[in-house]
Amino acid sequence: MSGKRVLVTGATGYIGGRLAPRLLEAGYRVRVLARSPDKLRDVPWADDVEIVRGDLDDAESLHEACRDIDVVYYLVHSMGGRDEFVDAEKRAAQNVADAARDNGVSRIVYLGGLHPESGDLSPHLYSRAQVGRILMDSGVPTLVLQAGVVIGSGSASFEMIRHLSNRLPVMTTPRWVNNRIQPIAVRDVLHYLLAATDASLPRSGTYDIGGPDVLRYGEMMQQYSEVAGLTKRRILVLPVLTPKLAGLWIGLVTPIPPPLGRALLESLSTDAVMRNHDIDSIIPPPESGLTGYRDAVRLALGRIERGEVETTWTNASPVGAPADPLPSDPDWAGEVVFTDERSLESDSSPEKVFAVVESIGGENGWYSFPLAWTIRGWLDRFVGGVGLDRGRRDPKTLHTGDALDFWRVELIERPTLLRLRAEMRAPGGAWLEWRVEPLESGRSRVHQRAIFFPRGIAGRLYWYVLVPFHGIIFRGMLENIAGTAGRR
């Protein structure tokens, strides 16, 4: 029990969401910074941390967040932004560096990416290296950990490998498929991050971390296929396949949106192998040894099969997705808002009905007109949206902030309310909401409401075109929710 106060930025993300509870278990006092604190209200460790609202672009909020803090974890990186993200990340890193220095923070820990010392870097790898340099120049002792492909249930890199290998017995790839990669299991990344708080640091510096295996990317897909019980995959290398075209292809056959797919592919355009093992001099490997690639794949698949995925890459909202909560009723005055409201009584208890509501989406489906949902998902992917393939993290349980196909859980209050906010591409903001009302004799009434705030003429046309389908989709959804609860 060190008693150190730790600030975690990126706590709603894949790595930060796993690190925060482990810091608590190790005895640290944890403060987390979040633009939308409501996304953390439902995580199991929410009551054990201090949650503060802030943004890396807001210097004032960062200074408040860093007050009385010993160690700052910088775990924020944009993988799907537009071209200006390099400048945005530079400003954010400088803000964190200034806030940490001015508040007397004793250490900054940053998770960057493995990259070669020379040669051209992809924009995302360049930005990661730039952030590391800014933090090390802050005057605050800084430990930069550089990792390559992270293998774990729900990581973007693993999900890309998994879906490509599962869906394509024959695939075309760019030349980077033959580049050397040193993957690392997410459990080992967390080992190094956790130990970085108290590690003896002679001076600020970068330290490469990786697993015991060095593989070509094609070998990683073949070994995944073997562990998953698939037949050997055929990989055809096309020299003319650019990262942009490959990113679009990734977006069509995997849940990874094209901008994120392109960023991941560009990061693989060079070898990603540890240049040295200097990390061993300040943080020894785990007592049981580093996790091999095959074992990391096996562990990840096991967690997915058991529904024990702790965090996923979808925890972070896609760039450009609506982030504002549903406006309260008084704010609707003077605005155009379209709604589709329905209600239905059920002989089932509120708890049984809500269990059905909470299990909606993903592999469980949307309880009505599956073809219409599939087409809408494909259309969304076609225009650069997230589509339906993100699925859900757990087949039965949702948490505030979870991604759910092309929705995100905005609010859940068991067993009475579930509200989803749309993240599909649409000319307006959309929400879908269920309220379960208890009635006498153990019965219940389900209220279902679809809400749409149109943007301009395009938004109004969008709603009117879909109105004929609402009677089929929304009526069928409500009836099937009640029917499913009755059968259970």
Secondary structure, 3 states (H helix, E strand, C coil): CCCCEEEEECCCCCCHHHHHHHHHHCCCEEEEEECCHHHHCCCCCHHHCEEEECCCCCHHHHHHHCCCCCEEEECCCCCCCCCCHHHHHHHHHHHHHHHHHHCCCCEEEEEEECCCCCCCCCHHHHHHHHHHHHHHCCCCCEEEEEECCEECCCCHHHHHHHHHHHHCCEEEECHHHHCEECCEEHHHHHHHHHHHCCCCCCCCEEEECCCCCCEEHHHHHHHHHHHCCCCCCEEEECCCCCHHHHHHHHHHHCCCCHHHHHHHHHHCCCCECCCCCHHHHCCCCCCCCCCCHHHHHHHHHHHHHHCCCCCCHHHCCCCCCCCCCCCCHHHHCCCCCEEEEEEEEECCCHHHHHHHHHCCCHHHCCCCCHHHHHHHHHHHHHCCCCCCCCCCCCCCCCCCCCEECCEEEEEEECCCEEEEEECCCCCEEEEEEEEEEECHHHCEEEEEEEEEEECHHHHHHHHHHHHHHHHHHHHHHHHHHHHHHHHC
